[in-house]
Amino acid sequence: MSHDRVGTDEFAITHELLGQILGSRRATVTLSAERLRAAGLIRYYRGRVTIVDRVGLEAAACECYRAITAQLDGVIRRAQRNNTMT
């Protein structure tokens, strides 16, 4: 979801911040990032993530990614529509 918003394949985000966002321990984030790296989906080094295979990353994500993205996009569209009406 961060990739969706930043508009670039490489961005800064720490394991600690990801843990806070996801409500998980930093160690869990580290293990998950390592699995994604080993699968060739991301590169991760010193707080910088590079998305290597976006399609593969989406395929590895649970169905909640699509549901949350659809909801968030709807909220953003409504907010933009409301801003143009006022």
Distance bins in CASP14 RR format, pairs under 12 A and 6 or more apart:
PFRMAT RR
TARGET T0000
AUTHOR 0000-0000-0000
RMODE 2
METHOD distances of the structure
MODEL  1
1 7 0 0 0 0 0 1 0 0 0 0 0
1 11 0 0 0 0 0 1 0 0 0 0 0
1 13 0 0 0 0 0 1 0 0 0 0 0
1 18 0 0 0 0 0 1 0 0 0 0 0
1 21 0 0 0 0 1 0 0 0 0 0 0
1 22 0 0 0 0 0 1 0 0 0 0 0
1 51 0 0 0 0 0 1 0 0 0 0 0
1 57 0 0 0 0 0 1 0 0 0 0 0
1 58 0 0 0 0 0 1 0 0 0 0 0
1 61 0 0 0 0 1 0 0 0 0 0 0
1 64 0 0 0 0 0 1 0 0 0 0 0
1 65 1 0 0 1 0 0 0 0 0 0 0
1 66 0 0 0 0 0 1 0 0 0 0 0
1 67 0 0 0 0 0 1 0 0 0 0 0
1 68 1 0 0 1 0 0 0 0 0 0 0
1 69 1 0 0 1 0 0 0 0 0 0 0
1 70 0 0 0 0 0 1 0 0 0 0 0
1 71 0 0 0 0 0 1 0 0 0 0 0
1 72 1 0 0 1 0 0 0 0 0 0 0
1 73 0 0 0 0 0 1 0 0 0 0 0
2 8 0 0 0 0 0 1 0 0 0 0 0
2 9 0 0 0 0 0 1 0 0 0 0 0
2 10 0 0 0 0 0 1 0 0 0 0 0
2 11 1 0 0 1 0 0 0 0 0 0 0
2 12 0 0 0 0 1 0 0 0 0 0 0
2 13 1 0 1 0 0 0 0 0 0 0 0
2 14 0 0 0 0 0 1 0 0 0 0 0
2 17 0 0 0 0 1 0 0 0 0 0 0
2 18 0 0 0 0 1 0 0 0 0 0 0
2 21 0 0 0 0 1 0 0 0 0 0 0
2 22 0 0 0 0 0 1 0 0 0 0 0
2 42 0 0 0 0 0 1 0 0 0 0 0
2 47 0 0 0 0 0 1 0 0 0 0 0
2 48 0 0 0 0 0 1 0 0 0 0 0
2 49 1 0 0 1 0 0 0 0 0 0 0
2 50 0 0 0 0 0 1 0 0 0 0 0
2 51 0 0 0 0 1 0 0 0 0 0 0
2 57 0 0 0 0 0 1 0 0 0 0 0
2 65 0 0 0 0 0 1 0 0 0 0 0
2 69 0 0 0 0 0 1 0 0 0 0 0
3 9 1 0 0 1 0 0 0 0 0 0 0
3 10 0 0 0 0 1 0 0 0 0 0 0
3 11 1 0 0 1 0 0 0 0 0 0 0
3 13 0 0 0 0 1 0 0 0 0 0 0
3 36 0 0 0 0 0 1 0 0 0 0 0
3 41 0 0 0 0 0 1 0 0 0 0 0
3 42 0 0 0 0 1 0 0 0 0 0 0
3 49 0 0 0 0 1 0 0 0 0 0 0
3 50 0 0 0 0 1 0 0 0 0 0 0
3 51 1 0 1 0 0 0 0 0 0 0 0
3 52 0 0 0 0 0 1 0 0 0 0 0
3 53 0 0 0 0 0 1 0 0 0 0 0
3 54 1 0 0 1 0 0 0 0 0 0 0
3 57 1 0 0 1 0 0 0 0 0 0 0
3 58 0 0 0 0 1 0 0 0 0 0 0
3 61 0 0 0 0 0 1 0 0 0 0 0
3 65 0 0 0 0 0 1 0 0 0 0 0
3 69 0 0 0 0 0 1 0 0 0 0 0
4 11 0 0 0 0 0 1 0 0 0 0 0
4 51 0 0 0 0 0 1 0 0 0 0 0
4 54 0 0 0 0 1 0 0 0 0 0 0
4 57 0 0 0 0 0 1 0 0 0 0 0
4 58 0 0 0 0 0 1 0 0 0 0 0
4 61 0 0 0 0 0 1 0 0 0 0 0
4 65 0 0 0 0 1 0 0 0 0 0 0
4 66 0 0 0 0 0 1 0 0 0 0 0
4 68 0 0 0 0 0 1 0 0 0 0 0
4 69 1 0 0 1 0 0 0 0 0 0 0
4 70 0 0 0 0 0 1 0 0 0 0 0
4 72 0 0 0 0 1 0 0 0 0 0 0
4 73 0 0 0 0 1 0 0 0 0 0 0
4 76 0 0 0 0 0 1 0 0 0 0 0
5 11 0 0 0 0 1 0 0 0 0 0 0
5 13 0 0 0 0 0 1 0 0 0 0 0
5 69 0 0 0 0 0 1 0 0 0 0 0
5 72 0 0 0 0 1 0 0 0 0 0 0
5 73 0 0 0 0 0 1 0 0 0 0 0
5 76 0 0 0 0 1 0 0 0 0 0 0
6 12 0 0 0 0 1 0 0 0 0 0 0
6 13 0 0 0 0 1 0 0 0 0 0 0
6 48 0 0 0 0 0 1 0 0 0 0 0
6 49 0 0 0 0 1 0 0 0 0 0 0
6 50 0 0 0 0 0 1 0 0 0 0 0
6 51 0 0 0 0 1 0 0 0 0 0 0
7 51 0 0 0 0 0 1 0 0 0 0 0
7 54 0 0 0 0 0 1 0 0 0 0 0
8 48 0 0 0 0 0 1 0 0 0 0 0
8 49 0 0 0 0 0 1 0 0 0 0 0
8 50 0 0 0 0 1 0 0 0 0 0 0
8 51 0 0 0 0 1 0 0 0 0 0 0
8 54 0 0 0 0 0 1 0 0 0 0 0
9 41 0 0 0 0 0 1 0 0 0 0 0
9 42 0 0 0 0 1 0 0 0 0 0 0
9 43 0 0 0 0 1 0 0 0 0 0 0
9 48 0 0 0 0 0 1 0 0 0 0 0
9 49 0 0 0 0 1 0 0 0 0 0 0
9 50 1 0 1 0 0 0 0 0 0 0 0
9 51 1 0 1 0 0 0 0 0 0 0 0
9 52 1 0 0 1 0 0 0 0 0 0 0
9 53 0 0 0 0 0 1 0 0 0 0 0
9 54 1 0 0 1 0 0 0 0 0 0 0
9 57 0 0 0 0 0 1 0 0 0 0 0
10 42 0 0 0 0 0 1 0 0 0 0 0
10 43 0 0 0 0 1 0 0 0 0 0 0
10 44 0 0 0 0 0 1 0 0 0 0 0
10 45 0 0 0 0 0 1 0 0 0 0 0
10 47 0 0 0 0 0 1 0 0 0 0 0
10 48 1 0 0 1 0 0 0 0 0 0 0
10 49 1 0 0 1 0 0 0 0 0 0 0
10 50 1 0 1 0 0 0 0 0 0 0 0
10 51 1 0 0 1 0 0 0 0 0 0 0
10 52 0 0 0 0 0 1 0 0 0 0 0
11 17 0 0 0 0 0 1 0 0 0 0 0
11 18 0 0 0 0 0 1 0 0 0 0 0
11 42 0 0 0 0 0 1 0 0 0 0 0
11 43 0 0 0 0 0 1 0 0 0 0 0
11 44 0 0 0 0 0 1 0 0 0 0 0
11 47 0 0 0 0 1 0 0 0 0 0 0
11 48 1 0 0 1 0 0 0 0 0 0 0
11 49 1 0 0 1 0 0 0 0 0 0 0
11 50 0 0 0 0 1 0 0 0 0 0 0
11 51 0 0 0 0 1 0 0 0 0 0 0
12 18 0 0 0 0 0 1 0 0 0 0 0
12 44 0 0 0 0 0 1 0 0 0 0 0
12 45 0 0 0 0 0 1 0 0 0 0 0
12 46 0 0 0 0 1 0 0 0 0 0 0
12 47 1 0 1 0 0 0 0 0 0 0 0
12 48 1 0 1 0 0 0 0 0 0 0 0
12 49 1 0 0 1 0 0 0 0 0 0 0
12 50 0 0 0 0 0 1 0 0 0 0 0
13 19 0 0 0 0 1 0 0 0 0 0 0
13 20 0 0 0 0 0 1 0 0 0 0 0
13 21 0 0 0 0 1 0 0 0 0 0 0
13 22 0 0 0 0 0 1 0 0 0 0 0
13 29 0 0 0 0 1 0 0 0 0 0 0
13 33 0 0 0 0 1 0 0 0 0 0 0
13 42 0 0 0 0 0 1 0 0 0 0 0
13 44 0 0 0 0 1 0 0 0 0 0 0
13 45 0 0 0 0 0 1 0 0 0 0 0
13 46 0 0 0 0 0 1 0 0 0 0 0
13 47 1 0 0 1 0 0 0 0 0 0 0
13 48 1 0 0 1 0 0 0 0 0 0 0
13 49 1 0 1 0 0 0 0 0 0 0 0
13 50 0 0 0 0 0 1 0 0 0 0 0
13 51 0 0 0 0 0 1 0 0 0 0 0
14 20 0 0 0 0 1 0 0 0 0 0 0
14 21 0 0 0 0 0 1 0 0 0 0 0
14 26 0 0 0 0 1 0 0 0 0 0 0
14 29 0 0 0 0 1 0 0 0 0 0 0
14 30 0 0 0 0 0 1 0 0 0 0 0
14 33 0 0 0 0 0 1 0 0 0 0 0
14 44 0 0 0 0 0 1 0 0 0 0 0
14 45 0 0 0 0 0 1 0 0 0 0 0
14 46 0 0 0 0 1 0 0 0 0 0 0
14 47 1 0 1 0 0 0 0 0 0 0 0
14 48 0 0 0 0 1 0 0 0 0 0 0
14 49 0 0 0 0 1 0 0 0 0 0 0
15 21 0 0 0 0 0 1 0 0 0 0 0
15 22 0 0 0 0 0 1 0 0 0 0 0
15 24 0 0 0 0 1 0 0 0 0 0 0
15 25 0 0 0 0 1 0 0 0 0 0 0
15 26 1 0 1 0 0 0 0 0 0 0 0
15 27 0 0 0 0 1 0 0 0 0 0 0
15 28 0 0 0 0 1 0 0 0 0 0 0
15 29 1 0 1 0 0 0 0 0 0 0 0
15 30 1 0 1 0 0 0 0 0 0 0 0
15 31 0 0 0 0 1 0 0 0 0 0 0
15 32 0 0 0 0 1 0 0 0 0 0 0
15 33 1 0 0 1 0 0 0 0 0 0 0
15 34 0 0 0 0 0 1 0 0 0 0 0
15 44 0 0 0 0 1 0 0 0 0 0 0
15 45 0 0 0 0 0 1 0 0 0 0 0
15 46 0 0 0 0 0 1 0 0 0 0 0
15 47 1 0 0 1 0 0 0 0 0 0 0
15 48 0 0 0 0 0 1 0 0 0 0 0
15 49 0 0 0 0 0 1 0 0 0 0 0
16 22 0 0 0 0 0 1 0 0 0 0 0
16 23 0 0 0 0 0 1 0 0 0 0 0
16 24 0 0 0 0 0 1 0 0 0 0 0
16 25 0 0 0 0 1 0 0 0 0 0 0
16 26 1 0 1 0 0 0 0 0 0 0 0
16 27 0 0 0 0 0 1 0 0 0 0 0
16 28 0 0 0 0 0 1 0 0 0 0 0
16 29 0 0 0 0 1 0 0 0 0 0 0
16 30 0 0 0 0 0 1 0 0 0 0 0
16 47 0 0 0 0 1 0 0 0 0 0 0
17 23 0 0 0 0 0 1 0 0 0 0 0
17 24 0 0 0 0 0 1 0 0 0 0 0
17 26 0 0 0 0 1 0 0 0 0 0 0
17 29 0 0 0 0 1 0 0 0 0 0 0
17 47 0 0 0 0 1 0 0 0 0 0 0
17 49 0 0 0 0 0 1 0 0 0 0 0
18 24 1 0 0 1 0 0 0 0 0 0 0
18 25 0 0 0 0 0 1 0 0 0 0 0
18 26 0 0 0 0 1 0 0 0 0 0 0
18 27 0 0 0 0 0 1 0 0 0 0 0
18 28 0 0 0 0 1 0 0 0 0 0 0
18 29 1 0 1 0 0 0 0 0 0 0 0
18 30 0 0 0 0 1 0 0 0 0 0 0
18 31 0 0 0 0 0 1 0 0 0 0 0
18 32 0 0 0 0 1 0 0 0 0 0 0
18 33 1 0 0 1 0 0 0 0 0 0 0
18 36 0 0 0 0 0 1 0 0 0 0 0
18 42 0 0 0 0 0 1 0 0 0 0 0
18 44 0 0 0 0 0 1 0 0 0 0 0
18 47 0 0 0 0 1 0 0 0 0 0 0
18 49 0 0 0 0 1 0 0 0 0 0 0
19 25 1 0 0 1 0 0 0 0 0 0 0
19 26 1 0 0 1 0 0 0 0 0 0 0
19 27 0 0 0 0 1 0 0 0 0 0 0
19 28 1 0 0 1 0 0 0 0 0 0 0
19 29 1 0 1 0 0 0 0 0 0 0 0
19 30 0 0 0 0 1 0 0 0 0 0 0
19 31 0 0 0 0 0 1 0 0 0 0 0
19 32 0 0 0 0 1 0 0 0 0 0 0
19 33 0 0 0 0 0 1 0 0 0 0 0
20 26 0 0 0 0 1 0 0 0 0 0 0
20 28 0 0 0 0 0 1 0 0 0 0 0
20 29 0 0 0 0 1 0 0 0 0 0 0
21 29 0 0 0 0 1 0 0 0 0 0 0
22 28 0 0 0 0 1 0 0 0 0 0 0
22 29 1 0 0 1 0 0 0 0 0 0 0
22 32 0 0 0 0 1 0 0 0 0 0 0
22 33 0 0 0 0 0 1 0 0 0 0 0
22 64 0 0 0 0 0 1 0 0 0 0 0
23 29 0 0 0 0 1 0 0 0 0 0 0
24 30 0 0 0 0 0 1 0 0 0 0 0
24 31 0 0 0 0 1 0 0 0 0 0 0
24 32 0 0 0 0 1 0 0 0 0 0 0
24 33 0 0 0 0 0 1 0 0 0 0 0
25 31 0 0 0 0 1 0 0 0 0 0 0
25 32 0 0 0 0 0 1 0 0 0 0 0
26 32 0 0 0 0 0 1 0 0 0 0 0
26 33 0 0 0 0 0 1 0 0 0 0 0
26 47 0 0 0 0 0 1 0 0 0 0 0
27 33 0 0 0 0 0 1 0 0 0 0 0
27 34 0 0 0 0 0 1 0 0 0 0 0
28 34 0 0 0 0 0 1 0 0 0 0 0
28 35 0 0 0 0 0 1 0 0 0 0 0
29 35 0 0 0 0 0 1 0 0 0 0 0
29 36 0 0 0 0 0 1 0 0 0 0 0
29 44 0 0 0 0 1 0 0 0 0 0 0
29 47 0 0 0 0 0 1 0 0 0 0 0
29 49 0 0 0 0 0 1 0 0 0 0 0
30 36 0 0 0 0 0 1 0 0 0 0 0
30 37 0 0 0 0 0 1 0 0 0 0 0
30 44 0 0 0 0 1 0 0 0 0 0 0
30 47 0 0 0 0 0 1 0 0 0 0 0
31 37 0 0 0 0 0 1 0 0 0 0 0
31 38 0 0 0 0 0 1 0 0 0 0 0
31 44 0 0 0 0 0 1 0 0 0 0 0
32 38 0 0 0 0 0 1 0 0 0 0 0
32 39 0 0 0 0 0 1 0 0 0 0 0
32 41 0 0 0 0 0 1 0 0 0 0 0
32 42 0 0 0 0 0 1 0 0 0 0 0
32 44 0 0 0 0 0 1 0 0 0 0 0
32 49 0 0 0 0 0 1 0 0 0 0 0
32 57 0 0 0 0 0 1 0 0 0 0 0
32 60 0 0 0 0 0 1 0 0 0 0 0
32 61 0 0 0 0 0 1 0 0 0 0 0
33 39 0 0 0 0 0 1 0 0 0 0 0
33 40 0 0 0 0 0 1 0 0 0 0 0
33 41 0 0 0 0 1 0 0 0 0 0 0
33 42 1 0 0 1 0 0 0 0 0 0 0
33 43 0 0 0 0 1 0 0 0 0 0 0
33 44 1 0 1 0 0 0 0 0 0 0 0
33 45 0 0 0 0 0 1 0 0 0 0 0
33 47 0 0 0 0 1 0 0 0 0 0 0
33 48 0 0 0 0 0 1 0 0 0 0 0
33 49 1 0 0 1 0 0 0 0 0 0 0
33 50 0 0 0 0 0 1 0 0 0 0 0
33 57 0 0 0 0 0 1 0 0 0 0 0
34 40 0 0 0 0 0 1 0 0 0 0 0
34 41 0 0 0 0 0 1 0 0 0 0 0
34 42 0 0 0 0 1 0 0 0 0 0 0
34 43 0 0 0 0 0 1 0 0 0 0 0
34 44 0 0 0 0 1 0 0 0 0 0 0
35 41 0 0 0 0 1 0 0 0 0 0 0
35 42 0 0 0 0 1 0 0 0 0 0 0
35 44 0 0 0 0 0 1 0 0 0 0 0
35 57 0 0 0 0 0 1 0 0 0 0 0
35 60 0 0 0 0 1 0 0 0 0 0 0
36 42 1 0 1 0 0 0 0 0 0 0 0
36 43 0 0 0 0 1 0 0 0 0 0 0
36 44 1 0 0 1 0 0 0 0 0 0 0
36 49 0 0 0 0 1 0 0 0 0 0 0
36 50 0 0 0 0 0 1 0 0 0 0 0
36 51 0 0 0 0 1 0 0 0 0 0 0
36 52 0 0 0 0 1 0 0 0 0 0 0
36 53 0 0 0 0 1 0 0 0 0 0 0
36 54 0 0 0 0 0 1 0 0 0 0 0
36 56 0 0 0 0 1 0 0 0 0 0 0
36 57 1 0 0 1 0 0 0 0 0 0 0
36 58 0 0 0 0 0 1 0 0 0 0 0
36 59 0 0 0 0 0 1 0 0 0 0 0
36 60 1 0 0 1 0 0 0 0 0 0 0
36 61 0 0 0 0 0 1 0 0 0 0 0
37 43 1 0 0 1 0 0 0 0 0 0 0
37 44 1 0 1 0 0 0 0 0 0 0 0
37 45 0 0 0 0 1 0 0 0 0 0 0
37 49 0 0 0 0 1 0 0 0 0 0 0
37 50 0 0 0 0 1 0 0 0 0 0 0
37 51 0 0 0 0 0 1 0 0 0 0 0
37 52 0 0 0 0 1 0 0 0 0 0 0
37 53 0 0 0 0 0 1 0 0 0 0 0
37 57 0 0 0 0 0 1 0 0 0 0 0
37 60 0 0 0 0 0 1 0 0 0 0 0
38 44 0 0 0 0 0 1 0 0 0 0 0
38 52 0 0 0 0 0 1 0 0 0 0 0
38 60 0 0 0 0 0 1 0 0 0 0 0
39 52 0 0 0 0 1 0 0 0 0 0 0
39 53 0 0 0 0 1 0 0 0 0 0 0
39 56 0 0 0 0 1 0 0 0 0 0 0
39 57 0 0 0 0 1 0 0 0 0 0 0
39 59 0 0 0 0 0 1 0 0 0 0 0
39 60 1 0 0 1 0 0 0 0 0 0 0
40 50 0 0 0 0 0 1 0 0 0 0 0
40 51 0 0 0 0 0 1 0 0 0 0 0
40 52 1 0 1 0 0 0 0 0 0 0 0
40 53 1 0 0 1 0 0 0 0 0 0 0
40 54 0 0 0 0 0 1 0 0 0 0 0
40 55 0 0 0 0 0 1 0 0 0 0 0
40 56 0 0 0 0 1 0 0 0 0 0 0
40 57 0 0 0 0 1 0 0 0 0 0 0
40 60 0 0 0 0 0 1 0 0 0 0 0
41 49 0 0 0 0 0 1 0 0 0 0 0
41 50 0 0 0 0 0 1 0 0 0 0 0
41 51 1 0 0 1 0 0 0 0 0 0 0
41 52 1 0 1 0 0 0 0 0 0 0 0
41 53 1 0 1 0 0 0 0 0 0 0 0
41 54 0 0 0 0 1 0 0 0 0 0 0
41 55 0 0 0 0 1 0 0 0 0 0 0
41 56 1 0 1 0 0 0 0 0 0 0 0
41 57 1 0 1 0 0 0 0 0 0 0 0
41 58 0 0 0 0 1 0 0 0 0 0 0
41 59 0 0 0 0 1 0 0 0 0 0 0
41 60 1 0 0 1 0 0 0 0 0 0 0
41 61 0 0 0 0 1 0 0 0 0 0 0
42 48 0 0 0 0 0 1 0 0 0 0 0
42 49 1 0 1 0 0 0 0 0 0 0 0
42 50 1 0 0 1 0 0 0 0 0 0 0
42 51 1 0 1 0 0 0 0 0 0 0 0
42 52 1 0 1 0 0 0 0 0 0 0 0
42 53 0 0 0 0 1 0 0 0 0 0 0
42 54 0 0 0 0 1 0 0 0 0 0 0
42 56 0 0 0 0 0 1 0 0 0 0 0
42 57 1 0 0 1 0 0 0 0 0 0 0
42 60 0 0 0 0 0 1 0 0 0 0 0
43 49 1 0 0 1 0 0 0 0 0 0 0
43 50 1 0 1 0 0 0 0 0 0 0 0
43 51 0 0 0 0 1 0 0 0 0 0 0
43 52 1 0 1 0 0 0 0 0 0 0 0
43 53 0 0 0 0 0 1 0 0 0 0 0
43 57 0 0 0 0 0 1 0 0 0 0 0
44 50 1 0 0 1 0 0 0 0 0 0 0
44 51 0 0 0 0 0 1 0 0 0 0 0
44 52 0 0 0 0 0 1 0 0 0 0 0
49 57 0 0 0 0 0 1 0 0 0 0 0
50 57 0 0 0 0 0 1 0 0 0 0 0
51 57 1 0 0 1 0 0 0 0 0 0 0
51 58 0 0 0 0 0 1 0 0 0 0 0
51 60 0 0 0 0 0 1 0 0 0 0 0
53 59 0 0 0 0 1 0 0 0 0 0 0
53 60 0 0 0 0 1 0 0 0 0 0 0
54 60 0 0 0 0 0 1 0 0 0 0 0
54 61 0 0 0 0 0 1 0 0 0 0 0
54 65 0 0 0 0 0 1 0 0 0 0 0
55 61 0 0 0 0 0 1 0 0 0 0 0
56 65 0 0 0 0 0 1 0 0 0 0 0
57 65 0 0 0 0 1 0 0 0 0 0 0
58 65 1 0 0 1 0 0 0 0 0 0 0
58 66 0 0 0 0 1 0 0 0 0 0 0
58 69 0 0 0 0 1 0 0 0 0 0 0
59 65 0 0 0 0 0 1 0 0 0 0 0
59 66 0 0 0 0 0 1 0 0 0 0 0
61 67 0 0 0 0 0 1 0 0 0 0 0
61 68 0 0 0 0 1 0 0 0 0 0 0
61 69 0 0 0 0 1 0 0 0 0 0 0
62 68 0 0 0 0 1 0 0 0 0 0 0
62 69 0 0 0 0 0 1 0 0 0 0 0
63 69 0 0 0 0 0 1 0 0 0 0 0
63 70 0 0 0 0 0 1 0 0 0 0 0
64 70 0 0 0 0 0 1 0 0 0 0 0
64 71 0 0 0 0 0 1 0 0 0 0 0
64 72 0 0 0 0 0 1 0 0 0 0 0
65 71 0 0 0 0 0 1 0 0 0 0 0
65 72 0 0 0 0 0 1 0 0 0 0 0
66 72 0 0 0 0 0 1 0 0 0 0 0
66 73 0 0 0 0 0 1 0 0 0 0 0
67 73 0 0 0 0 0 1 0 0 0 0 0
67 74 0 0 0 0 0 1 0 0 0 0 0
68 74 0 0 0 0 0 1 0 0 0 0 0
68 75 0 0 0 0 0 1 0 0 0 0 0
69 75 0 0 0 0 0 1 0 0 0 0 0
69 76 0 0 0 0 0 1 0 0 0 0 0
70 76 0 0 0 0 0 1 0 0 0 0 0
70 77 0 0 0 0 0 1 0 0 0 0 0
71 77 0 0 0 0 0 1 0 0 0 0 0
71 78 0 0 0 0 0 1 0 0 0 0 0
72 78 0 0 0 0 0 1 0 0 0 0 0
72 79 0 0 0 0 0 1 0 0 0 0 0
73 79 0 0 0 0 0 1 0 0 0 0 0
73 80 0 0 0 0 0 1 0 0 0 0 0
74 80 0 0 0 0 1 0 0 0 0 0 0
74 81 0 0 0 0 1 0 0 0 0 0 0
74 82 0 0 0 0 0 1 0 0 0 0 0
75 81 0 0 0 0 0 1 0 0 0 0 0
75 82 0 0 0 0 0 1 0 0 0 0 0
76 82 0 0 0 0 0 1 0 0 0 0 0
76 83 0 0 0 0 0 1 0 0 0 0 0
77 83 0 0 0 0 0 1 0 0 0 0 0
77 84 0 0 0 0 0 1 0 0 0 0 0
78 84 0 0 0 0 0 1 0 0 0 0 0
78 85 0 0 0 0 0 1 0 0 0 0 0
79 85 0 0 0 0 0 1 0 0 0 0 0
79 86 0 0 0 0 0 1 0 0 0 0 0
80 86 0 0 0 0 0 1 0 0 0 0 0
END
